[in-house]
Amino acid sequence: MIITEIEQQTLDIDWFLTDGKYIGFMASGGGKLPDSVAKSAENHKKMVSYFRNLPEISDFVINPELDALLIKRSGTGADERYLTDYVSMTKKGLYSFDKSNFNNFLDGQYHLVASPVKPMTVGDLPNEILEIFMETQCLDSMRNIIDINTIE
Protein backbone atom coordinates (compact mmCIF):
# COMPACT_ATOMS: atom_id res chain seq x y z
CA MET A 1 0.00 0.00 0.00
CA ILE A 2 1.28 3.48 -0.90
CA ILE A 3 0.97 6.79 0.89
CA THR A 4 -1.41 8.60 -1.46
CA GLU A 5 -0.98 12.15 -2.72
CA ILE A 6 -4.15 13.14 -0.84
CA GLU A 7 -2.61 11.85 2.41
CA GLN A 8 0.63 13.63 1.61
CA GLN A 9 -1.17 16.93 0.95
CA THR A 10 -3.32 16.81 4.08
CA LEU A 11 -1.01 15.35 6.74
CA ASP A 12 2.23 16.34 8.43
CA ILE A 13 4.05 13.06 7.83
CA ASP A 14 7.28 12.10 9.60
CA TRP A 15 9.92 10.63 7.30
CA PHE A 16 13.65 9.99 7.39
CA LEU A 17 16.63 10.34 5.10
CA THR A 18 20.39 9.96 5.11
CA ASP A 19 23.30 11.76 3.53
CA GLY A 20 25.12 8.42 3.53
CA LYS A 21 26.41 8.89 7.08
CA TYR A 22 23.97 10.84 9.26
CA ILE A 23 20.20 10.60 9.71
CA GLY A 24 17.60 13.30 9.17
CA PHE A 25 14.11 13.43 10.68
CA MET A 26 11.76 15.34 8.39
CA ALA A 27 8.26 16.78 9.04
CA SER A 28 6.49 16.99 5.67
CA GLY A 29 4.08 19.85 6.43
CA GLY A 30 1.68 18.77 3.68
CA GLY A 31 4.45 18.38 1.12
CA LYS A 32 5.22 15.73 -1.45
CA LEU A 33 7.20 12.81 -0.07
CA PRO A 34 10.07 11.25 -1.99
CA ASP A 35 8.87 8.26 -4.04
CA SER A 36 11.11 6.00 -1.95
CA VAL A 37 9.05 6.92 1.14
CA ALA A 38 5.59 7.12 -0.44
CA LYS A 39 5.81 3.76 -2.21
CA SER A 40 5.31 1.70 0.98
CA ALA A 41 3.10 2.71 3.91
CA GLU A 42 4.22 -0.49 5.64
CA ASN A 43 7.93 0.40 5.43
CA HIS A 44 7.11 3.96 6.50
CA LYS A 45 5.35 2.65 9.64
CA LYS A 46 8.36 0.47 10.48
CA MET A 47 10.69 3.45 10.18
CA VAL A 48 8.53 5.75 12.30
CA SER A 49 8.09 3.08 14.97
CA TYR A 50 11.82 2.33 15.06
CA PHE A 51 12.98 5.94 15.35
CA ARG A 52 10.21 7.06 17.73
CA ASN A 53 11.12 4.24 20.14
CA LEU A 54 14.86 4.94 20.29
CA PRO A 55 16.36 6.12 23.60
CA GLU A 56 17.75 9.61 23.99
CA ILE A 57 21.53 9.66 23.39
CA SER A 58 22.44 13.27 22.71
CA ASP A 59 22.16 16.88 23.71
CA PHE A 60 20.98 19.23 20.98
CA VAL A 61 21.60 22.63 19.45
CA ILE A 62 18.77 24.75 18.00
CA ASN A 63 19.54 26.25 14.60
CA PRO A 64 20.56 29.87 15.40
CA GLU A 65 18.77 31.03 12.21
CA LEU A 66 15.50 29.26 13.10
CA ASP A 67 13.56 32.25 14.44
CA ALA A 68 14.36 34.31 11.34
CA LEU A 69 13.22 31.45 9.08
CA LEU A 70 9.97 30.96 10.99
CA ILE A 71 9.17 34.68 11.19
CA LYS A 72 9.62 34.88 7.43
CA ARG A 73 7.29 31.89 6.95
CA SER A 74 4.55 32.54 9.51
CA GLY A 75 5.24 35.75 11.37
CA THR A 76 6.21 34.07 14.66
CA GLY A 77 9.37 32.49 15.99
CA ALA A 78 9.99 29.11 17.61
CA ASP A 79 8.24 28.46 20.90
CA GLU A 80 8.38 25.44 23.19
CA ARG A 81 5.29 23.85 21.61
CA TYR A 82 6.82 24.09 18.11
CA LEU A 83 10.18 22.70 19.24
CA THR A 84 8.96 19.74 21.35
CA ASP A 85 8.85 17.03 18.67
CA TYR A 86 11.97 18.22 16.88
CA VAL A 87 13.97 18.32 20.11
CA SER A 88 12.68 14.87 21.08
CA MET A 89 13.90 13.37 17.79
CA THR A 90 17.19 15.28 17.93
CA LYS A 91 17.91 13.85 21.39
CA LYS A 92 17.80 10.43 19.68
CA GLY A 93 20.75 11.55 17.52
CA LEU A 94 18.82 12.71 14.43
CA TYR A 95 19.11 16.02 12.60
CA SER A 96 15.58 17.51 12.62
CA PHE A 97 14.09 19.40 9.68
CA ASP A 98 10.77 21.15 9.02
CA LYS A 99 9.17 21.96 5.69
CA SER A 100 9.93 25.58 4.87
CA ASN A 101 6.67 26.34 3.04
CA PHE A 102 3.67 24.62 4.61
CA ASN A 103 0.98 23.24 2.36
CA ASN A 104 2.92 23.98 -0.81
CA PHE A 105 2.84 20.41 -2.06
CA LEU A 106 5.56 20.65 -4.70
CA ASP A 107 7.99 22.89 -2.82
CA GLY A 108 10.76 20.61 -1.57
CA GLN A 109 12.62 23.03 0.71
CA TYR A 110 13.24 22.01 4.33
CA HIS A 111 15.16 23.92 7.00
CA LEU A 112 17.16 22.63 9.94
CA VAL A 113 15.44 22.99 13.31
CA ALA A 114 17.93 21.23 15.59
CA SER A 115 21.20 19.30 15.41
CA PRO A 116 22.39 16.56 17.75
CA VAL A 117 25.66 17.07 19.63
CA LYS A 118 26.27 13.30 19.26
CA PRO A 119 24.69 12.28 15.94
CA MET A 120 23.55 8.76 15.19
CA THR A 121 25.05 7.25 12.03
CA VAL A 122 23.72 4.72 9.55
CA GLY A 123 26.21 2.23 11.02
CA ASP A 124 24.13 2.28 14.22
CA LEU A 125 21.02 0.94 12.44
CA PRO A 126 19.91 -2.71 12.42
CA ASN A 127 19.95 -4.35 8.96
CA GLU A 128 16.16 -4.53 8.52
CA ILE A 129 15.87 -0.77 9.06
CA LEU A 130 19.04 0.02 7.11
CA GLU A 131 17.71 -1.75 3.99
CA ILE A 132 14.60 0.45 3.94
CA PHE A 133 16.47 3.54 5.04
CA MET A 134 19.16 3.50 2.35
CA GLU A 135 16.47 3.97 -0.33
CA THR A 136 16.09 7.62 0.72
CA GLN A 137 19.42 9.38 0.34
CA CYS A 138 20.08 13.10 0.03
CA LEU A 139 22.93 14.06 -2.27
CA ASP A 140 23.86 16.93 0.07
CA SER A 141 25.20 16.66 3.60
CA MET A 142 23.04 17.47 6.62
CA ARG A 143 23.12 21.26 6.66
CA ASN A 144 20.79 24.19 7.23
CA ILE A 145 18.59 23.69 4.15
CA ILE A 146 17.69 20.54 2.24
CA ASP A 147 15.80 20.37 -1.05
CA ILE A 148 14.15 16.99 -1.50
CA ASN A 149 14.71 17.31 -5.23
CA THR A 150 18.29 16.21 -4.41
CA ILE A 151 17.07 12.84 -3.14
CA GLU A 152 17.88 9.78 -5.18
C-alpha positions as CSV (number, residue, x, y, z in Angstrom):
1,M,0.0,0.0,0.0
2,I,1.3,3.5,-0.9
3,I,1.0,6.8,0.9
4,T,-1.4,8.6,-1.5
5,E,-1.0,12.2,-2.7
6,I,-4.2,13.1,-0.8
7,E,-2.6,11.8,2.4
8,Q,0.6,13.6,1.6
9,Q,-1.2,16.9,1.0
10,T,-3.3,16.8,4.1
11,L,-1.0,15.3,6.7
12,D,2.2,16.3,8.4
13,I,4.1,13.1,7.8
14,D,7.3,12.1,9.6
15,W,9.9,10.6,7.3
16,F,13.6,10.0,7.4
17,L,16.6,10.3,5.1
18,T,20.4,10.0,5.1
19,D,23.3,11.8,3.5
20,G,25.1,8.4,3.5
21,K,26.4,8.9,7.1
22,Y,24.0,10.8,9.3
23,I,20.2,10.6,9.7
24,G,17.6,13.3,9.2
25,F,14.1,13.4,10.7
26,M,11.8,15.3,8.4
27,A,8.3,16.8,9.0
28,S,6.5,17.0,5.7
29,G,4.1,19.9,6.4
30,G,1.7,18.8,3.7
31,G,4.4,18.4,1.1
32,K,5.2,15.7,-1.4
33,L,7.2,12.8,-0.1
34,P,10.1,11.2,-2.0
35,D,8.9,8.3,-4.0
36,S,11.1,6.0,-2.0
37,V,9.1,6.9,1.1
38,A,5.6,7.1,-0.4
39,K,5.8,3.8,-2.2
40,S,5.3,1.7,1.0
41,A,3.1,2.7,3.9
42,E,4.2,-0.5,5.6
43,N,7.9,0.4,5.4
44,H,7.1,4.0,6.5
45,K,5.3,2.7,9.6
46,K,8.4,0.5,10.5
47,M,10.7,3.5,10.2
48,V,8.5,5.8,12.3
49,S,8.1,3.1,15.0
50,Y,11.8,2.3,15.1
51,F,13.0,5.9,15.3
52,R,10.2,7.1,17.7
53,N,11.1,4.2,20.1
54,L,14.9,4.9,20.3
55,P,16.4,6.1,23.6
56,E,17.8,9.6,24.0
57,I,21.5,9.7,23.4
58,S,22.4,13.3,22.7
59,D,22.2,16.9,23.7
60,F,21.0,19.2,21.0
61,V,21.6,22.6,19.4
62,I,18.8,24.7,18.0
63,N,19.5,26.2,14.6
64,P,20.6,29.9,15.4
65,E,18.8,31.0,12.2
66,L,15.5,29.3,13.1
67,D,13.6,32.3,14.4
68,A,14.4,34.3,11.3
69,L,13.2,31.5,9.1
70,L,10.0,31.0,11.0
71,I,9.2,34.7,11.2
72,K,9.6,34.9,7.4
73,R,7.3,31.9,7.0
74,S,4.6,32.5,9.5
75,G,5.2,35.8,11.4
76,T,6.2,34.1,14.7
77,G,9.4,32.5,16.0
78,A,10.0,29.1,17.6
79,D,8.2,28.5,20.9
80,E,8.4,25.4,23.2
81,R,5.3,23.9,21.6
82,Y,6.8,24.1,18.1
83,L,10.2,22.7,19.2
84,T,9.0,19.7,21.3
85,D,8.8,17.0,18.7
86,Y,12.0,18.2,16.9
87,V,14.0,18.3,20.1
88,S,12.7,14.9,21.1
89,M,13.9,13.4,17.8
90,T,17.2,15.3,17.9
91,K,17.9,13.9,21.4
92,K,17.8,10.4,19.7
93,G,20.7,11.5,17.5
94,L,18.8,12.7,14.4
95,Y,19.1,16.0,12.6
96,S,15.6,17.5,12.6
97,F,14.1,19.4,9.7
98,D,10.8,21.2,9.0
99,K,9.2,22.0,5.7
100,S,9.9,25.6,4.9
101,N,6.7,26.3,3.0
102,F,3.7,24.6,4.6
103,N,1.0,23.2,2.4
104,N,2.9,24.0,-0.8
105,F,2.8,20.4,-2.1
106,L,5.6,20.6,-4.7
107,D,8.0,22.9,-2.8
108,G,10.8,20.6,-1.6
109,Q,12.6,23.0,0.7
110,Y,13.2,22.0,4.3
111,H,15.2,23.9,7.0
112,L,17.2,22.6,9.9
113,V,15.4,23.0,13.3
114,A,17.9,21.2,15.6
115,S,21.2,19.3,15.4
116,P,22.4,16.6,17.8
117,V,25.7,17.1,19.6
118,K,26.3,13.3,19.3
119,P,24.7,12.3,15.9
120,M,23.5,8.8,15.2
121,T,25.1,7.3,12.0
122,V,23.7,4.7,9.6
123,G,26.2,2.2,11.0
124,D,24.1,2.3,14.2
125,L,21.0,0.9,12.4
126,P,19.9,-2.7,12.4
127,N,20.0,-4.4,9.0
128,E,16.2,-4.5,8.5
129,I,15.9,-0.8,9.1
130,L,19.0,0.0,7.1
131,E,17.7,-1.7,4.0
132,I,14.6,0.4,3.9
133,F,16.5,3.5,5.0
134,M,19.2,3.5,2.4
135,E,16.5,4.0,-0.3
136,T,16.1,7.6,0.7
137,Q,19.4,9.4,0.3
138,C,20.1,13.1,0.0
139,L,22.9,14.1,-2.3
140,D,23.9,16.9,0.1
141,S,25.2,16.7,3.6
142,M,23.0,17.5,6.6
143,R,23.1,21.3,6.7
144,N,20.8,24.2,7.2
145,I,18.6,23.7,4.1
146,I,17.7,20.5,2.2
147,D,15.8,20.4,-1.1
148,I,14.2,17.0,-1.5
149,N,14.7,17.3,-5.2
150,T,18.3,16.2,-4.4
151,I,17.1,12.8,-3.1
152,E,17.9,9.8,-5.2
